[in-house]
Amino acid sequence: GDAFAAGFLAATLRGAEPLARLRQGHLQAAATLLTHDDVGVPLPRTVVATLLQADPDEWSSARLTGEGVVLT
């Protein structure tokens, strides 16, 4: 929950639209769940930008794995 909140609030402070805020929160939470460490490696900016602009079908089919993002 903390990672989601951090992503959501960071996007809010940048003035992002509501959908982008939610997606940023989900991406931050997913990146956090991919690590066993206290602090995960941030997702590459290009990946985040692609997913923030994805249409609803692309977004719902995206999967984050330890090897990267899979868009089906």
PDB file with one MODEL, atoms N, CA, C and O in Angstrom:
MODEL        1
ATOM      1  N   GLY A   1       0.782  -1.187   0.000  1.00  0.00           N
ATOM      2  CA  GLY A   1       0.000   0.000   0.000  1.00  0.00           C
ATOM      3  C   GLY A   1       0.837   1.270   0.000  1.00  0.00           C
ATOM      4  O   GLY A   1       0.468   2.259  -0.633  1.00  0.00           O
ATOM      5  N   ASP A   2       1.960   1.247   0.707  1.00  0.00           N
ATOM      6  CA  ASP A   2       2.801   2.446   0.773  1.00  0.00           C
ATOM      7  C   ASP A   2       3.376   2.803  -0.595  1.00  0.00           C
ATOM      8  O   ASP A   2       3.430   3.977  -0.961  1.00  0.00           O
ATOM      9  N   ALA A   3       3.803   1.794  -1.347  1.00  0.00           N
ATOM     10  CA  ALA A   3       4.378   2.058  -2.665  1.00  0.00           C
ATOM     11  C   ALA A   3       3.320   2.620  -3.608  1.00  0.00           C
ATOM     12  O   ALA A   3       3.593   3.546  -4.372  1.00  0.00           O
ATOM     13  N   PHE A   4       2.113   2.060  -3.553  1.00  0.00           N
ATOM     14  CA  PHE A   4       1.030   2.593  -4.383  1.00  0.00           C
ATOM     15  C   PHE A   4       0.785   4.056  -4.026  1.00  0.00           C
ATOM     16  O   PHE A   4       0.694   4.912  -4.906  1.00  0.00           O
ATOM     17  N   ALA A   5       0.680   4.331  -2.733  1.00  0.00           N
ATOM     18  CA  ALA A   5       0.423   5.703  -2.287  1.00  0.00           C
ATOM     19  C   ALA A   5       1.536   6.638  -2.741  1.00  0.00           C
ATOM     20  O   ALA A   5       1.266   7.766  -3.155  1.00  0.00           O
ATOM     21  N   ALA A   6       2.782   6.182  -2.667  1.00  0.00           N
ATOM     22  CA  ALA A   6       3.906   7.023  -3.087  1.00  0.00           C
ATOM     23  C   ALA A   6       3.810   7.366  -4.569  1.00  0.00           C
ATOM     24  O   ALA A   6       3.998   8.520  -4.954  1.00  0.00           O
ATOM     25  N   GLY A   7       3.522   6.376  -5.394  1.00  0.00           N
ATOM     26  CA  GLY A   7       3.387   6.627  -6.827  1.00  0.00           C
ATOM     27  C   GLY A   7       2.216   7.535  -7.137  1.00  0.00           C
ATOM     28  O   GLY A   7       2.328   8.449  -7.954  1.00  0.00           O
ATOM     29  N   PHE A   8       1.091   7.284  -6.484  1.00  0.00           N
ATOM     30  CA  PHE A   8      -0.113   8.088  -6.696  1.00  0.00           C
ATOM     31  C   PHE A   8       0.128   9.538  -6.278  1.00  0.00           C
ATOM     32  O   PHE A   8      -0.204  10.463  -7.019  1.00  0.00           O
ATOM     33  N   LEU A   9       0.701   9.732  -5.100  1.00  0.00           N
ATOM     34  CA  LEU A   9       0.939  11.092  -4.606  1.00  0.00           C
ATOM     35  C   LEU A   9       1.983  11.832  -5.439  1.00  0.00           C
ATOM     36  O   LEU A   9       1.849  13.033  -5.675  1.00  0.00           O
ATOM     37  N   ALA A  10       3.020  11.125  -5.884  1.00  0.00           N
ATOM     38  CA  ALA A  10       4.025  11.772  -6.733  1.00  0.00           C
ATOM     39  C   ALA A  10       3.389  12.257  -8.032  1.00  0.00           C
ATOM     40  O   ALA A  10       3.666  13.366  -8.488  1.00  0.00           O
ATOM     41  N   ALA A  11       2.538  11.427  -8.622  1.00  0.00           N
ATOM     42  CA  ALA A  11       1.853  11.828  -9.855  1.00  0.00           C
ATOM     43  C   ALA A  11       0.895  12.985  -9.592  1.00  0.00           C
ATOM     44  O   ALA A  11       0.750  13.875 -10.430  1.00  0.00           O
ATOM     45  N   THR A  12       0.246  12.977  -8.440  1.00  0.00           N
ATOM     46  CA  THR A  12      -0.662  14.066  -8.078  1.00  0.00           C
ATOM     47  C   THR A  12       0.104  15.380  -7.974  1.00  0.00           C
ATOM     48  O   THR A  12      -0.350  16.409  -8.475  1.00  0.00           O
ATOM     49  N   LEU A  13       1.264  15.345  -7.325  1.00  0.00           N
ATOM     50  CA  LEU A  13       2.067  16.557  -7.167  1.00  0.00           C
ATOM     51  C   LEU A  13       2.596  17.079  -8.498  1.00  0.00           C
ATOM     52  O   LEU A  13       2.847  18.275  -8.643  1.00  0.00           O
ATOM     53  N   ARG A  14       2.766  16.183  -9.470  1.00  0.00           N
ATOM     54  CA  ARG A  14       3.188  16.607 -10.809  1.00  0.00           C
ATOM     55  C   ARG A  14       2.015  17.115 -11.637  1.00  0.00           C
ATOM     56  O   ARG A  14       2.210  17.587 -12.757  1.00  0.00           O
ATOM     57  N   GLY A  15       0.801  17.025 -11.104  1.00  0.00           N
ATOM     58  CA  GLY A  15      -0.372  17.519 -11.822  1.00  0.00           C
ATOM     59  C   GLY A  15      -0.940  16.548 -12.831  1.00  0.00           C
ATOM     60  O   GLY A  15      -1.633  16.958 -13.762  1.00  0.00           O
ATOM     61  N   ALA A  16      -0.657  15.259 -12.663  1.00  0.00           N
ATOM     62  CA  ALA A  16      -1.144  14.248 -13.607  1.00  0.00           C
ATOM     63  C   ALA A  16      -2.661  14.098 -13.517  1.00  0.00           C
ATOM     64  O   ALA A  16      -3.276  14.394 -12.493  1.00  0.00           O
ATOM     65  N   GLU A  17      -3.237  13.634 -14.608  1.00  0.00           N
ATOM     66  CA  GLU A  17      -4.668  13.340 -14.655  1.00  0.00           C
ATOM     67  C   GLU A  17      -4.964  12.143 -13.745  1.00  0.00           C
ATOM     68  O   GLU A  17      -4.061  11.364 -13.440  1.00  0.00           O
ATOM     69  N   PRO A  18      -6.218  11.988 -13.309  1.00  0.00           N
ATOM     70  CA  PRO A  18      -6.565  10.893 -12.389  1.00  0.00           C
ATOM     71  C   PRO A  18      -6.149   9.499 -12.873  1.00  0.00           C
ATOM     72  O   PRO A  18      -5.639   8.707 -12.081  1.00  0.00           O
ATOM     73  N   LEU A  19      -6.357   9.188 -14.152  1.00  0.00           N
ATOM     74  CA  LEU A  19      -5.984   7.865 -14.656  1.00  0.00           C
ATOM     75  C   LEU A  19      -4.480   7.645 -14.551  1.00  0.00           C
ATOM     76  O   LEU A  19      -4.039   6.564 -14.162  1.00  0.00           O
ATOM     77  N   ALA A  20      -3.696   8.652 -14.892  1.00  0.00           N
ATOM     78  CA  ALA A  20      -2.238   8.542 -14.794  1.00  0.00           C
ATOM     79  C   ALA A  20      -1.802   8.391 -13.342  1.00  0.00           C
ATOM     80  O   ALA A  20      -0.828   7.691 -13.063  1.00  0.00           O
ATOM     81  N   ARG A  21      -2.498   9.027 -12.423  1.00  0.00           N
ATOM     82  CA  ARG A  21      -2.178   8.885 -10.994  1.00  0.00           C
ATOM     83  C   ARG A  21      -2.369   7.440 -10.549  1.00  0.00           C
ATOM     84  O   ARG A  21      -1.512   6.864  -9.879  1.00  0.00           O
ATOM     85  N   LEU A  22      -3.504   6.866 -10.932  1.00  0.00           N
ATOM     86  CA  LEU A  22      -3.778   5.473 -10.564  1.00  0.00           C
ATOM     87  C   LEU A  22      -2.747   4.528 -11.174  1.00  0.00           C
ATOM     88  O   LEU A  22      -2.230   3.636 -10.501  1.00  0.00           O
ATOM     89  N   ARG A  23      -2.461   4.735 -12.443  1.00  0.00           N
ATOM     90  CA  ARG A  23      -1.490   3.861 -13.105  1.00  0.00           C
ATOM     91  C   ARG A  23      -0.108   3.999 -12.486  1.00  0.00           C
ATOM     92  O   ARG A  23       0.587   2.999 -12.301  1.00  0.00           O
ATOM     93  N   GLN A  24       0.298   5.211 -12.165  1.00  0.00           N
ATOM     94  CA  GLN A  24       1.606   5.416 -11.543  1.00  0.00           C
ATOM     95  C   GLN A  24       1.670   4.706 -10.194  1.00  0.00           C
ATOM     96  O   GLN A  24       2.691   4.113  -9.846  1.00  0.00           O
ATOM     97  N   GLY A  25       0.585   4.767  -9.444  1.00  0.00           N
ATOM     98  CA  GLY A  25       0.537   4.046  -8.177  1.00  0.00           C
ATOM     99  C   GLY A  25       0.683   2.552  -8.372  1.00  0.00           C
ATOM    100  O   GLY A  25       1.433   1.899  -7.647  1.00  0.00           O
ATOM    101  N   HIS A  26      -0.029   2.007  -9.346  1.00  0.00           N
ATOM    102  CA  HIS A  26       0.058   0.570  -9.623  1.00  0.00           C
ATOM    103  C   HIS A  26       1.452   0.174 -10.091  1.00  0.00           C
ATOM    104  O   HIS A  26       1.971  -0.867  -9.686  1.00  0.00           O
ATOM    105  N   LEU A  27       2.059   0.994 -10.937  1.00  0.00           N
ATOM    106  CA  LEU A  27       3.401   0.677 -11.422  1.00  0.00           C
ATOM    107  C   LEU A  27       4.421   0.704 -10.295  1.00  0.00           C
ATOM    108  O   LEU A  27       5.306  -0.150 -10.237  1.00  0.00           O
ATOM    109  N   GLN A  28       4.306   1.672  -9.407  1.00  0.00           N
ATOM    110  CA  GLN A  28       5.231   1.740  -8.271  1.00  0.00           C
ATOM    111  C   GLN A  28       5.058   0.533  -7.360  1.00  0.00           C
ATOM    112  O   GLN A  28       6.038  -0.054  -6.903  1.00  0.00           O
ATOM    113  N   ALA A  29       3.817   0.168  -7.101  1.00  0.00           N
ATOM    114  CA  ALA A  29       3.550  -0.997  -6.253  1.00  0.00           C
ATOM    115  C   ALA A  29       4.079  -2.267  -6.902  1.00  0.00           C
ATOM    116  O   ALA A  29       4.689  -3.098  -6.228  1.00  0.00           O
ATOM    117  N   ALA A  30       3.854  -2.427  -8.205  1.00  0.00           N
ATOM    118  CA  ALA A  30       4.328  -3.626  -8.903  1.00  0.00           C
ATOM    119  C   ALA A  30       5.847  -3.712  -8.877  1.00  0.00           C
ATOM    120  O   ALA A  30       6.401  -4.788  -8.657  1.00  0.00           O
ATOM    121  N   ALA A  31       6.522  -2.594  -9.098  1.00  0.00           N
ATOM    122  CA  ALA A  31       7.984  -2.594  -9.062  1.00  0.00           C
ATOM    123  C   ALA A  31       8.489  -2.987  -7.680  1.00  0.00           C
ATOM    124  O   ALA A  31       9.497  -3.684  -7.562  1.00  0.00           O
ATOM    125  N   THR A  32       7.810  -2.553  -6.654  1.00  0.00           N
ATOM    126  CA  THR A  32       8.196  -2.893  -5.282  1.00  0.00           C
ATOM    127  C   THR A  32       8.023  -4.384  -5.013  1.00  0.00           C
ATOM    128  O   THR A  32       8.834  -4.992  -4.313  1.00  0.00           O
ATOM    129  N   LEU A  33       6.977  -4.965  -5.564  1.00  0.00           N
ATOM    130  CA  LEU A  33       6.721  -6.391  -5.349  1.00  0.00           C
ATOM    131  C   LEU A  33       7.690  -7.292  -6.104  1.00  0.00           C
ATOM    132  O   LEU A  33       7.752  -8.490  -5.829  1.00  0.00           O
ATOM    133  N   LEU A  34       8.439  -6.747  -7.041  1.00  0.00           N
ATOM    134  CA  LEU A  34       9.378  -7.543  -7.824  1.00  0.00           C
ATOM    135  C   LEU A  34      10.735  -7.716  -7.151  1.00  0.00           C
ATOM    136  O   LEU A  34      11.620  -8.349  -7.728  1.00  0.00           O
ATOM    137  N   THR A  35      10.927  -7.180  -5.961  1.00  0.00           N
ATOM    138  CA  THR A  35      12.226  -7.267  -5.297  1.00  0.00           C
ATOM    139  C   THR A  35      12.096  -7.914  -3.922  1.00  0.00           C
ATOM    140  O   THR A  35      11.046  -7.861  -3.282  1.00  0.00           O
ATOM    141  N   HIS A  36      13.186  -8.519  -3.494  1.00  0.00           N
ATOM    142  CA  HIS A  36      13.256  -9.064  -2.136  1.00  0.00           C
ATOM    143  C   HIS A  36      13.939  -8.068  -1.199  1.00  0.00           C
ATOM    144  O   HIS A  36      13.976  -8.268   0.016  1.00  0.00           O
ATOM    145  N   ASP A  37      14.474  -6.999  -1.775  1.00  0.00           N
ATOM    146  CA  ASP A  37      15.191  -5.991  -1.002  1.00  0.00           C
ATOM    147  C   ASP A  37      14.223  -4.965  -0.424  1.00  0.00           C
ATOM    148  O   ASP A  37      13.033  -4.967  -0.738  1.00  0.00           O
ATOM    149  N   ASP A  38      14.748  -4.101   0.413  1.00  0.00           N
ATOM    150  CA  ASP A  38      13.929  -3.038   1.003  1.00  0.00           C
ATOM    151  C   ASP A  38      13.509  -2.000  -0.025  1.00  0.00           C
ATOM    152  O   ASP A  38      12.407  -1.455   0.039  1.00  0.00           O
ATOM    153  N   VAL A  39      14.395  -1.734  -0.971  1.00  0.00           N
ATOM    154  CA  VAL A  39      14.120  -0.731  -1.998  1.00  0.00           C
ATOM    155  C   VAL A  39      14.349  -1.372  -3.360  1.00  0.00           C
ATOM    156  O   VAL A  39      15.431  -1.886  -3.643  1.00  0.00           O
ATOM    157  N   GLY A  40      13.325  -1.336  -4.195  1.00  0.00           N
ATOM    158  CA  GLY A  40      13.438  -1.922  -5.521  1.00  0.00           C
ATOM    159  C   GLY A  40      14.060  -0.970  -6.523  1.00  0.00           C
ATOM    160  O   GLY A  40      14.179   0.231  -6.282  1.00  0.00           O
ATOM    161  N   VAL A  41      14.448  -1.528  -7.636  1.00  0.00           N
ATOM    162  CA  VAL A  41      14.985  -0.730  -8.733  1.00  0.00           C
ATOM    163  C   VAL A  41      13.805  -0.090  -9.461  1.00  0.00           C
ATOM    164  O   VAL A  41      12.860  -0.789  -9.825  1.00  0.00           O
ATOM    165  N   PRO A  42      13.842   1.214  -9.676  1.00  0.00           N
ATOM    166  CA  PRO A  42      12.734   1.855 -10.394  1.00  0.00           C
ATOM    167  C   PRO A  42      12.586   1.292 -11.806  1.00  0.00           C
ATOM    168  O   PRO A  42      13.568   0.902 -12.438  1.00  0.00           O
ATOM    169  N   LEU A  43      11.361   1.257 -12.283  1.00  0.00           N
ATOM    170  CA  LEU A  43      11.131   0.845 -13.659  1.00  0.00           C
ATOM    171  C   LEU A  43      11.747   1.883 -14.593  1.00  0.00           C
ATOM    172  O   LEU A  43      11.751   3.073 -14.277  1.00  0.00           O
ATOM    173  N   PRO A  44      12.269   1.445 -15.737  1.00  0.00           N
ATOM    174  CA  PRO A  44      12.825   2.410 -16.696  1.00  0.00           C
ATOM    175  C   PRO A  44      11.771   3.444 -17.112  1.00  0.00           C
ATOM    176  O   PRO A  44      10.595   3.118 -17.271  1.00  0.00           O
ATOM    177  N   ARG A  45      12.206   4.671 -17.282  1.00  0.00           N
ATOM    178  CA  ARG A  45      11.275   5.752 -17.641  1.00  0.00           C
ATOM    179  C   ARG A  45      10.529   5.462 -18.933  1.00  0.00           C
ATOM    180  O   ARG A  45       9.357   5.813 -19.073  1.00  0.00           O
ATOM    181  N   THR A  46      11.211   4.821 -19.880  1.00  0.00           N
ATOM    182  CA  THR A  46      10.547   4.516 -21.150  1.00  0.00           C
ATOM    183  C   THR A  46       9.405   3.529 -20.953  1.00  0.00           C
ATOM    184  O   THR A  46       8.367   3.631 -21.607  1.00  0.00           O
ATOM    185  N   VAL A  47       9.599   2.577 -20.052  1.00  0.00           N
ATOM    186  CA  VAL A  47       8.550   1.598 -19.755  1.00  0.00           C
ATOM    187  C   VAL A  47       7.375   2.292 -19.088  1.00  0.00           C
ATOM    188  O   VAL A  47       6.222   2.065 -19.455  1.00  0.00           O
ATOM    189  N   VAL A  48       7.666   3.135 -18.113  1.00  0.00           N
ATOM    190  CA  VAL A  48       6.602   3.865 -17.413  1.00  0.00           C
ATOM    191  C   VAL A  48       5.837   4.743 -18.398  1.00  0.00           C
ATOM    192  O   VAL A  48       4.606   4.763 -18.384  1.00  0.00           O
ATOM    193  N   ALA A  49       6.552   5.465 -19.248  1.00  0.00           N
ATOM    194  CA  ALA A  49       5.894   6.344 -20.220  1.00  0.00           C
ATOM    195  C   ALA A  49       4.994   5.550 -21.156  1.00  0.00           C
ATOM    196  O   ALA A  49       3.879   5.976 -21.456  1.00  0.00           O
ATOM    197  N   THR A  50       5.472   4.400 -21.618  1.00  0.00           N
ATOM    198  CA  THR A  50       4.668   3.552 -22.505  1.00  0.00           C
ATOM    199  C   THR A  50       3.403   3.087 -21.810  1.00  0.00           C
ATOM    200  O   THR A  50       2.318   3.137 -22.389  1.00  0.00           O
ATOM    201  N   LEU A  51       3.537   2.637 -20.576  1.00  0.00           N
ATOM    202  CA  LEU A  51       2.373   2.114 -19.860  1.00  0.00           C
ATOM    203  C   LEU A  51       1.402   3.216 -19.454  1.00  0.00           C
ATOM    204  O   LEU A  51       0.193   2.989 -19.421  1.00  0.00           O
ATOM    205  N   LEU A  52       1.905   4.388 -19.149  1.00  0.00           N
ATOM    206  CA  LEU A  52       1.004   5.490 -18.806  1.00  0.00           C
ATOM    207  C   LEU A  52       0.170   5.918 -20.009  1.00  0.00           C
ATOM    208  O   LEU A  52      -0.938   6.429 -19.843  1.00  0.00           O
ATOM    209  N   GLN A  53       0.691   5.716 -21.214  1.00  0.00           N
ATOM    210  CA  GLN A  53      -0.017   6.098 -22.438  1.00  0.00           C
ATOM    211  C   GLN A  53      -0.786   4.935 -23.073  1.00  0.00           C
ATOM    212  O   GLN A  53      -1.452   5.117 -24.092  1.00  0.00           O
ATOM    213  N   ALA A  54      -0.697   3.757 -22.482  1.00  0.00           N
ATOM    214  CA  ALA A  54      -1.337   2.573 -23.064  1.00  0.00           C
ATOM    215  C   ALA A  54      -2.852   2.718 -23.089  1.00  0.00           C
ATOM    216  O   ALA A  54      -3.452   3.333 -22.207  1.00  0.00           O
ATOM    217  N   ASP A  55      -3.459   2.134 -24.127  1.00  0.00           N
ATOM    218  CA  ASP A  55      -4.922   2.135 -24.155  1.00  0.00           C
ATOM    219  C   ASP A  55      -5.419   1.093 -23.146  1.00  0.00           C
ATOM    220  O   ASP A  55      -4.624   0.287 -22.661  1.00  0.00           O
ATOM    221  N   PRO A  56      -6.692   1.092 -22.828  1.00  0.00           N
ATOM    222  CA  PRO A  56      -7.208   0.188 -21.790  1.00  0.00           C
ATOM    223  C   PRO A  56      -6.898  -1.292 -22.036  1.00  0.00           C
ATOM    224  O   PRO A  56      -6.609  -2.024 -21.089  1.00  0.00           O
ATOM    225  N   ASP A  57      -6.955  -1.742 -23.291  1.00  0.00           N
ATOM    226  CA  ASP A  57      -6.653  -3.145 -23.580  1.00  0.00           C
ATOM    227  C   ASP A  57      -5.182  -3.461 -23.341  1.00  0.00           C
ATOM    228  O   ASP A  57      -4.853  -4.501 -22.769  1.00  0.00           O
ATOM    229  N   GLU A  58      -4.292  -2.563 -23.780  1.00  0.00           N
ATOM    230  CA  GLU A  58      -2.861  -2.766 -23.547  1.00  0.00           C
ATOM    231  C   GLU A  58      -2.558  -2.767 -22.052  1.00  0.00           C
ATOM    232  O   GLU A  58      -1.808  -3.613 -21.564  1.00  0.00           O
ATOM    233  N   TRP A  59      -3.142  -1.818 -21.331  1.00  0.00           N
ATOM    234  CA  TRP A  59      -2.905  -1.721 -19.892  1.00  0.00           C
ATOM    235  C   TRP A  59      -3.346  -3.002 -19.186  1.00  0.00           C
ATOM    236  O   TRP A  59      -2.620  -3.533 -18.346  1.00  0.00           O
ATOM    237  N   SER A  60      -4.521  -3.491 -19.524  1.00  0.00           N
ATOM    238  CA  SER A  60      -5.051  -4.669 -18.821  1.00  0.00           C
ATOM    239  C   SER A  60      -4.293  -5.942 -19.170  1.00  0.00           C
ATOM    240  O   SER A  60      -4.352  -6.916 -18.419  1.00  0.00           O
ATOM    241  N   SER A  61      -3.584  -5.952 -20.294  1.00  0.00           N
ATOM    242  CA  SER A  61      -2.832  -7.148 -20.666  1.00  0.00           C
ATOM    243  C   SER A  61      -1.361  -7.070 -20.260  1.00  0.00           C
ATOM    244  O   SER A  61      -0.642  -8.060 -20.394  1.00  0.00           O
ATOM    245  N   ALA A  62      -0.902  -5.935 -19.774  1.00  0.00           N
ATOM    246  CA  ALA A  62       0.507  -5.765 -19.403  1.00  0.00           C
ATOM    247  C   ALA A  62       0.830  -6.587 -18.163  1.00  0.00           C
ATOM    248  O   ALA A  62       0.034  -6.663 -17.226  1.00  0.00           O
ATOM    249  N   ARG A  63       1.997  -7.193 -18.172  1.00  0.00           N
ATOM    250  CA  ARG A  63       2.474  -7.972 -17.036  1.00  0.00           C
ATOM    251  C   ARG A  63       3.899  -7.538 -16.712  1.00  0.00           C
ATOM    252  O   ARG A  63       4.747  -7.458 -17.600  1.00  0.00           O
ATOM    253  N   LEU A  64       4.155  -7.262 -15.447  1.00  0.00           N
ATOM    254  CA  LEU A  64       5.506  -6.949 -14.995  1.00  0.00           C
ATOM    255  C   LEU A  64       6.108  -8.219 -14.418  1.00  0.00           C
ATOM    256  O   LEU A  64       5.508  -8.872 -13.564  1.00  0.00           O
ATOM    257  N   THR A  65       7.297  -8.560 -14.893  1.00  0.00           N
ATOM    258  CA  THR A  65       7.997  -9.737 -14.396  1.00  0.00           C
ATOM    259  C   THR A  65       9.407  -9.325 -13.993  1.00  0.00           C
ATOM    260  O   THR A  65       9.813  -8.182 -14.204  1.00  0.00           O
ATOM    261  N   GLY A  66      10.133 -10.243 -13.423  1.00  0.00           N
ATOM    262  CA  GLY A  66      11.515  -9.966 -13.072  1.00  0.00           C
ATOM    263  C   GLY A  66      12.386  -9.665 -14.278  1.00  0.00           C
ATOM    264  O   GLY A  66      13.441  -9.043 -14.153  1.00  0.00           O
ATOM    265  N   GLU A  67      11.938 -10.111 -15.457  1.00  0.00           N
ATOM    266  CA  GLU A  67      12.682  -9.878 -16.687  1.00  0.00           C
ATOM    267  C   GLU A  67      12.258  -8.603 -17.400  1.00  0.00           C
ATOM    268  O   GLU A  67      12.916  -8.182 -18.351  1.00  0.00           O
ATOM    269  N   GLY A  68      11.179  -7.989 -16.962  1.00  0.00           N
ATOM    270  CA  GLY A  68      10.711  -6.765 -17.599  1.00  0.00           C
ATOM    271  C   GLY A  68       9.209  -6.750 -17.770  1.00  0.00           C
ATOM    272  O   GLY A  68       8.484  -7.462 -17.076  1.00  0.00           O
ATOM    273  N   VAL A  69       8.750  -5.935 -18.696  1.00  0.00           N
ATOM    274  CA  VAL A  69       7.322  -5.772 -18.949  1.00  0.00           C
ATOM    275  C   VAL A  69       6.942  -6.588 -20.170  1.00  0.00           C
ATOM    276  O   VAL A  69       7.632  -6.571 -21.189  1.00  0.00           O
ATOM    277  N   VAL A  70       5.832  -7.304 -20.050  1.00  0.00           N
ATOM    278  CA  VAL A  70       5.305  -8.078 -21.168  1.00  0.00           C
ATOM    279  C   VAL A  70       3.978  -7.458 -21.568  1.00  0.00           C
ATOM    280  O   VAL A  70       3.046  -7.398 -20.766  1.00  0.00           O
ATOM    281  N   LEU A  71       3.897  -6.999 -22.803  1.00  0.00           N
ATOM    282  CA  LEU A  71       2.641  -6.488 -23.354  1.00  0.00           C
ATOM    283  C   LEU A  71       2.120  -7.540 -24.320  1.00  0.00           C
ATOM    284  O   LEU A  71       2.787  -7.887 -25.295  1.00  0.00           O
ATOM    285  N   THR A  72       0.926  -8.043 -24.044  1.00  0.00           N
ATOM    286  CA  THR A  72       0.372  -9.082 -24.923  1.00  0.00           C
ATOM    287  C   THR A  72      -0.731  -8.541 -25.785  1.00  0.00           C
ATOM    288  O   THR A  72      -1.309  -9.279 -26.583  1.00  0.00           O
TER     289      THR A  72
ENDMDL
END
